[in-house]
Amino acid sequence: MSDEFIKIATQEINDELSSISTILGLCQNDNDVSKNSDKIEKHIHKIKGLAPMMGKENIGNLAKTLDFILKKIASGQKVDGFFEPLSISTEQMKITMDKPHDLGEVHKQISDIASKIVD
């Protein structure tokens, strides 16, 4: 990947994460996340596609799992206990955009939530 692509992609992902943080700042619980799940999912979906293309597979994998959960919530499925892990995931992805950071623990937590969702 060219330096210019990495620069632009990094800015786009950071913008998407900032937008998610803004939405989450207006949320207080799972119900609020449910009401905003379609908006959040659109931002996560962009990250899911862009991050692996710039070598940030760990962010792409986490975004893929978050995308799955958010699509289920948007389609009407109730997912308890998602607000806090989603908020933590967003903050952890921001950190990882700036410097290498292990997303394993937060991805495990999100994967555990996803595993309980009926497909």
C-alpha positions as a Markdown table, in Angstrom:
| # | Residue | x | y | z |
|---|---|---|---|---|
| 1 | Met | 0.0 | 0.0 | 0.0 |
| 2 | Ser | 1.2 | 3.5 | -0.8 |
| 3 | Asp | 1.9 | 6.0 | 2.0 |
| 4 | Glu | -0.8 | 8.2 | 0.6 |
| 5 | Phe | -3.4 | 5.4 | 0.8 |
| 6 | Ile | -2.4 | 4.6 | 4.4 |
| 7 | Lys | -2.6 | 8.3 | 5.3 |
| 8 | Ile | -6.1 | 8.6 | 3.8 |
| 9 | Ala | -7.4 | 5.3 | 5.2 |
| 10 | Thr | -6.1 | 6.1 | 8.6 |
| 11 | Gln | -7.9 | 9.4 | 8.6 |
| 12 | Glu | -11.1 | 7.8 | 7.4 |
| 13 | Ile | -11.0 | 5.1 | 10.1 |
| 14 | Asn | -10.3 | 7.7 | 12.8 |
| 15 | Asp | -13.2 | 9.8 | 11.5 |
| 16 | Glu | -15.5 | 6.7 | 11.6 |
| 17 | Leu | -14.3 | 6.0 | 15.2 |
| 18 | Ser | -14.9 | 9.6 | 16.2 |
| 19 | Ser | -18.5 | 9.4 | 14.7 |
| 20 | Ile | -19.2 | 6.2 | 16.7 |
| 21 | Ser | -17.9 | 7.9 | 19.9 |
| 22 | Thr | -20.2 | 10.8 | 19.3 |
| 23 | Ile | -23.2 | 8.5 | 18.9 |
| 24 | Leu | -22.2 | 6.5 | 22.0 |
| 25 | Gly | -21.8 | 9.7 | 23.9 |
| 26 | Leu | -25.5 | 10.2 | 23.5 |
| 27 | Cys | -26.2 | 6.6 | 24.7 |
| 28 | Gln | -26.5 | 5.5 | 28.3 |
| 29 | Asn | -27.5 | 1.8 | 27.9 |
| 30 | Asp | -28.2 | -1.1 | 25.6 |
| 31 | Asn | -31.6 | 0.3 | 24.6 |
| 32 | Asp | -30.0 | 3.5 | 23.4 |
| 33 | Val | -27.5 | 1.5 | 21.4 |
| 34 | Ser | -30.4 | -0.4 | 19.9 |
| 35 | Lys | -32.1 | 2.8 | 18.8 |
| 36 | Asn | -28.8 | 3.9 | 17.1 |
| 37 | Ser | -27.6 | 0.5 | 15.9 |
| 38 | Asp | -28.1 | 1.3 | 12.2 |
| 39 | Lys | -26.1 | 4.5 | 12.4 |
| 40 | Ile | -23.3 | 2.8 | 14.4 |
| 41 | Glu | -23.3 | -0.2 | 12.1 |
| 42 | Lys | -22.7 | 2.0 | 9.0 |
| 43 | His | -19.5 | 3.4 | 10.6 |
| 44 | Ile | -18.3 | -0.1 | 11.8 |
| 45 | His | -19.0 | -1.5 | 8.3 |
| 46 | Lys | -16.6 | 1.0 | 6.7 |
| 47 | Ile | -13.9 | 0.1 | 9.3 |
| 48 | Lys | -14.5 | -3.6 | 8.7 |
| 49 | Gly | -13.7 | -3.2 | 5.0 |
| 50 | Leu | -10.9 | -0.6 | 5.2 |
| 51 | Ala | -8.8 | -1.7 | 8.1 |
| 52 | Pro | -7.6 | -5.0 | 6.7 |
| 53 | Met | -6.7 | -3.2 | 3.4 |
| 54 | Met | -4.2 | -1.1 | 5.3 |
| 55 | Gly | -2.7 | -3.9 | 7.4 |
| 56 | Lys | -4.9 | -3.5 | 10.5 |
| 57 | Glu | -6.4 | -7.0 | 10.5 |
| 58 | Asn | -7.0 | -6.9 | 14.2 |
| 59 | Ile | -9.2 | -3.9 | 13.9 |
| 60 | Gly | -10.9 | -5.4 | 10.8 |
| 61 | Asn | -11.6 | -8.6 | 12.7 |
| 62 | Leu | -13.1 | -6.8 | 15.7 |
| 63 | Ala | -15.1 | -4.6 | 13.4 |
| 64 | Lys | -16.4 | -7.7 | 11.6 |
| 65 | Thr | -17.8 | -9.1 | 14.9 |
| 66 | Leu | -19.2 | -5.8 | 15.9 |
| 67 | Asp | -20.8 | -5.4 | 12.5 |
| 68 | Phe | -22.5 | -8.8 | 12.9 |
| 69 | Ile | -23.9 | -7.9 | 16.3 |
| 70 | Leu | -25.1 | -4.5 | 15.3 |
| 71 | Lys | -26.9 | -5.9 | 12.2 |
| 72 | Lys | -28.7 | -8.3 | 14.5 |
| 73 | Ile | -29.7 | -5.5 | 16.8 |
| 74 | Ala | -30.8 | -3.3 | 13.9 |
| 75 | Ser | -33.0 | -6.2 | 12.7 |
| 76 | Gly | -34.8 | -6.3 | 16.1 |
| 77 | Gln | -32.8 | -8.8 | 18.1 |
| 78 | Lys | -32.3 | -7.8 | 21.7 |
| 79 | Val | -28.6 | -8.1 | 22.9 |
| 80 | Asp | -28.0 | -7.5 | 26.6 |
| 81 | Gly | -24.8 | -6.2 | 27.9 |
| 82 | Phe | -23.5 | -4.7 | 24.7 |
| 83 | Phe | -23.2 | -1.0 | 25.4 |
| 84 | Glu | -20.1 | -1.1 | 27.6 |
| 85 | Pro | -18.1 | -3.6 | 25.5 |
| 86 | Leu | -19.0 | -1.6 | 22.3 |
| 87 | Ser | -17.7 | 1.6 | 24.0 |
| 88 | Ile | -14.5 | -0.1 | 25.2 |
| 89 | Ser | -14.0 | -1.6 | 21.7 |
| 90 | Thr | -14.3 | 1.8 | 20.1 |
| 91 | Glu | -11.7 | 3.3 | 22.5 |
| 92 | Gln | -9.4 | 0.3 | 22.0 |
| 93 | Met | -9.6 | 0.6 | 18.2 |
| 94 | Lys | -8.7 | 4.3 | 18.5 |
| 95 | Ile | -5.6 | 3.3 | 20.5 |
| 96 | Thr | -4.6 | 0.7 | 18.0 |
| 97 | Met | -4.8 | 3.2 | 15.1 |
| 98 | Asp | -2.0 | 5.2 | 16.8 |
| 99 | Lys | 0.2 | 2.4 | 18.0 |
| 100 | Pro | 0.3 | -1.4 | 18.1 |
| 101 | His | -2.1 | -2.6 | 20.8 |
| 102 | Asp | -3.5 | -6.0 | 21.6 |
| 103 | Leu | -7.3 | -6.2 | 20.9 |
| 104 | Gly | -7.4 | -9.9 | 22.0 |
| 105 | Glu | -9.2 | -9.4 | 25.3 |
| 106 | Val | -11.9 | -7.0 | 24.0 |
| 107 | His | -12.4 | -9.1 | 20.8 |
| 108 | Lys | -12.9 | -12.2 | 23.1 |
| 109 | Gln | -15.5 | -10.3 | 25.0 |
| 110 | Ile | -17.3 | -9.2 | 21.8 |
| 111 | Ser | -17.0 | -12.7 | 20.4 |
| 112 | Asp | -18.6 | -14.1 | 23.5 |
| 113 | Ile | -21.6 | -11.8 | 23.0 |
| 114 | Ala | -21.8 | -12.7 | 19.3 |
| 115 | Ser | -21.8 | -16.4 | 20.1 |
| 116 | Lys | -25.0 | -16.0 | 22.1 |
| 117 | Ile | -26.9 | -14.5 | 19.2 |
| 118 | Val | -29.3 | -16.7 | 17.3 |
| 119 | Asp | -28.4 | -16.5 | 13.6 |
